[in-house]
Amino acid sequence: MVKLETHLGETNISQEYFSNLVGHAASECFGVSGMAVTDAKQSLKSVITKKQALDQGVRVRISNGKLVVDLHIMVTYGVNIAVIVKSIVNKVRYTVEEATGMEVARVNVFVDSMKTE
């Protein structure tokens, strides 16, 4: 649960909401072929449901009152990884800040694998 405090009061936003928001924004970027599994829980969830969840490969945490986003992605073979990562960082930061009003300190993108499609 992420708490946002303003002069109007306190708002609680669930971790699942952030993960789905970030996963959806990252998946829409060119060259991203999917999100990578990062732990056993996500792996088991993807095996049972037989589909990729939006929160797969996403971790959102708070550091010094600002959000830090970790993304584990799979990219399409032959694309410029530096350009894709820059695009993802900009899109995720913009999407989260517009949807929640919270400042994003960092977006860490980890390219775990490549797919040929």
C-alpha positions as CSV (number, residue, x, y, z in Angstrom):
1,M,0.0,0.0,0.0
2,V,1.4,3.4,-1.0
3,K,0.2,6.4,1.0
4,L,-0.1,9.9,-0.6
5,E,-0.6,12.7,1.9
6,T,-1.7,16.2,0.8
7,H,-3.3,19.2,2.5
8,L,-6.7,17.6,1.7
9,G,-6.0,14.3,3.4
10,E,-4.5,10.9,2.9
11,T,-4.9,8.6,-0.1
12,N,-3.9,4.9,-0.1
13,I,-3.1,3.3,-3.5
14,S,-2.6,-0.4,-3.7
15,Q,0.6,-2.0,-4.9
16,E,-1.4,-4.0,-7.5
17,Y,-2.7,-0.8,-9.0
18,F,0.8,0.6,-9.4
19,S,2.1,-2.7,-10.8
20,N,-0.7,-2.9,-13.4
21,L,-0.3,0.8,-14.4
22,V,3.4,0.4,-14.9
23,G,3.2,-2.9,-16.7
24,H,0.6,-1.6,-19.1
25,A,2.6,1.5,-19.9
26,A,5.8,-0.5,-20.4
27,S,4.1,-3.2,-22.6
28,E,2.8,-0.5,-25.0
29,C,6.4,0.7,-25.8
30,F,7.9,-0.4,-29.2
31,G,10.3,-3.3,-29.0
32,V,9.0,-4.7,-25.7
33,S,7.9,-8.3,-26.4
34,G,6.9,-9.0,-22.8
35,M,7.6,-8.7,-19.1
36,A,10.0,-11.1,-17.5
37,V,9.2,-13.3,-14.5
38,T,11.1,-12.1,-11.5
39,D,10.1,-14.5,-8.7
40,A,8.4,-17.8,-7.9
41,K,5.1,-16.2,-7.1
42,Q,4.8,-14.6,-10.6
43,S,6.1,-17.8,-12.2
44,L,3.4,-19.9,-10.6
45,K,0.7,-17.3,-11.4
46,S,1.7,-17.3,-15.1
47,V,1.7,-21.1,-15.2
48,I,-1.7,-21.5,-13.6
49,T,-3.4,-18.7,-15.6
50,K,-1.5,-19.6,-18.8
51,K,-1.2,-15.9,-19.7
52,Q,1.1,-13.0,-18.9
53,A,-0.1,-10.7,-16.1
54,L,0.5,-7.0,-16.4
55,D,2.2,-6.9,-13.0
56,Q,4.7,-9.5,-14.0
57,G,8.2,-8.2,-13.8
58,V,7.2,-5.0,-12.0
59,R,8.3,-3.8,-8.5
60,V,7.3,-0.4,-7.1
61,R,8.6,0.8,-3.8
62,I,9.0,4.1,-2.0
63,S,12.4,5.7,-1.2
64,N,12.6,9.1,0.5
65,G,9.0,9.8,-0.2
66,K,9.3,9.2,-4.0
67,L,8.5,6.2,-6.1
68,V,11.2,3.8,-7.4
69,V,10.1,1.5,-10.2
70,D,12.0,-1.7,-11.2
71,L,11.0,-3.3,-14.5
72,H,12.2,-6.6,-15.9
73,I,11.5,-6.9,-19.6
74,M,12.0,-9.0,-22.7
75,V,12.8,-7.2,-25.9
76,T,12.5,-8.0,-29.6
77,Y,15.8,-9.1,-31.2
78,G,17.4,-6.5,-33.4
79,V,16.1,-3.4,-31.8
80,N,18.2,-0.6,-30.2
81,I,18.0,-1.4,-26.5
82,A,19.2,2.0,-25.4
83,V,16.4,3.7,-27.3
84,I,13.7,1.3,-26.0
85,V,14.9,1.8,-22.4
86,K,14.8,5.6,-22.7
87,S,11.3,5.4,-24.2
88,I,10.1,3.1,-21.3
89,V,11.6,5.3,-18.6
90,N,9.9,8.4,-20.1
91,K,6.5,6.7,-20.6
92,V,6.4,5.0,-17.2
93,R,7.4,8.2,-15.4
94,Y,4.8,10.3,-17.3
95,T,2.0,7.7,-16.9
96,V,2.5,7.2,-13.1
97,E,2.9,10.9,-12.4
98,E,-0.2,11.9,-14.4
99,A,-2.4,9.0,-12.9
100,T,-1.3,9.4,-9.2
101,G,0.3,12.8,-8.7
102,M,3.2,11.1,-7.1
103,E,6.8,11.9,-8.1
104,V,8.9,9.1,-9.6
105,A,12.5,9.3,-8.5
106,R,13.8,6.5,-10.7
107,V,12.8,3.9,-13.2
108,N,15.2,1.0,-13.4
109,V,14.8,-1.2,-16.5
110,F,16.5,-4.6,-16.6
111,V,16.5,-6.4,-20.0
112,D,16.4,-10.1,-19.0
113,S,16.0,-11.7,-22.4
114,M,15.5,-11.2,-26.1
115,K,12.8,-12.8,-28.3
116,T,12.8,-13.4,-32.0
117,E,9.5,-12.7,-33.6
